[in-house]
């Protein structure tokens, strides 16, 4: 599987892709309150970004699966962390 530019491929996903992955994961029975924390959801986003069937991601060795879903998690939560950091920086300047 080609992982070159994996993060760039994640950046190219849209809100529609996110919603579709969430809906599919919910229909598969995932009831986790914060879907971003689900490796199943992360695997769906990885499959979409890489242009492969979900089964190709799910069949990976556990260490590779953990790495791929970890990259997606870092991508999702990294952007949230950056936004929070920017908000804190801006809040500090206005006081």
N, C-alpha and C positions, 0 to 999 in steps of 0.2 A: 504494500500500500504506500502511496506517495504522500508523505507528510510535509513536503516542501510548502512553505507559505500557509501552513495550517491556520495560524492566527489571522492572516490576511483573509483567508477563506471564511473564517468565522465573522470577520468584520463585514463581509459582503452579504451576510444573511440579513433578512429584513424582519420587521415586527410580525409580518404574516408567517414567516418561517417559524418564529418563536411560538406564536399562537397555535399553529398547526402541530408542532412538536408537543406543546403542552396538552392540547386536546387529545392527540393520539396516546400520550402517556396516561392521561386520566382515563381514557376508554380502556386502556390495558389494565386498569385497576389500581393505579398509583394514587394514594390518597394523602401523600405527604403535604402538609400545609404550605410550605414554601418550595415550589417545584424546582427552583434553581438549585436546591441542595440534593436533588435526586440524581444518582448516577444514571438511571434509566433515561431521564430527560436529557442529561448531558450527552449520553450516547446517541440519542436521536438527533441532537444538534450537530454532533460530530459527523454522523452519517450524512446528514444533509450538506454540511460544509464540504465534506470530502467527496460527495457524489457517489456514495456506495450504499447498498442496502443495509438497513439496521442490523440484520443478521451477521454481516461481515464484522461489525464492531462487537457484537455480543459473543461471537465465536473466538475472539482474541484470547491469547493467554492472559491470565489475570494481571500480570505485571504490566503488560502492554495496555490492557483495558483501563487499568488504574491510571496510567500515564495519560492516555487520550482523554479520559473523563476529567482528569486533573487539569489538563490544559484548558478545557472548556470551563471548568469551575473558576480557574484563575482569570480567565477572560471575562466571565460574567461578574465575578465579585471584584476583580481588579478595577473595572471601570466604576463600580459603585464606590470603592474605596477612594479612587481619585476624585470623584464628585464630592464625597464627604470631606475630603481633605481641602478641596477648593472652597467649599462652603465655610469650613472653619477658618480658613485663611481670610476669606472675605468678611466674615463676621468680626474677626479680630481687628481688621482695618477700620471698620465703621465705628468702633467704640472709642 
